[in-house]
Amino acid sequence: METPIELELVGKKDDLYAINYPGLKVPIHVNFELLQKFKKSSDYVIRESESFKKIKNDQWFLSENTEAVRV
């Protein structure tokens, strides 16, 4: 896999963040500390999905939501 690996931030609830990782059909869930490690690493690039920019803190993307799953 080429670096940097592009990750997509697709959801947030409390201290957990949902991130689409290439090759996985469901998002991974990470805490704030791990999200910061991804952001600081030169091996990863994290971009916010358009839907993430519009959601409120109490909304959450489930794996059956097509916007949360990269096909």
C-alpha positions, 0 to 999 in steps of 0.5 A: 500500500502506498503512503500516505494512506488516505483515511476519511473521517465520516462520523463522531459520537462522544469520544469515538470517531468513525474512519473509513480505512482503504480496503475495509467495508465498515469504518473503524472506530478510534478515540481522540488520542488515536485520531491525533496519532493518525493526524501527526503521522506522515504515513496517513492523511485524514480528510473529513467527508462532506457529510461529517462536516455537516453532522452534529456531535450526537449523530452517528454513522452506522455501517449500513449507512451508505455514506459511511461505507466506502465501496 
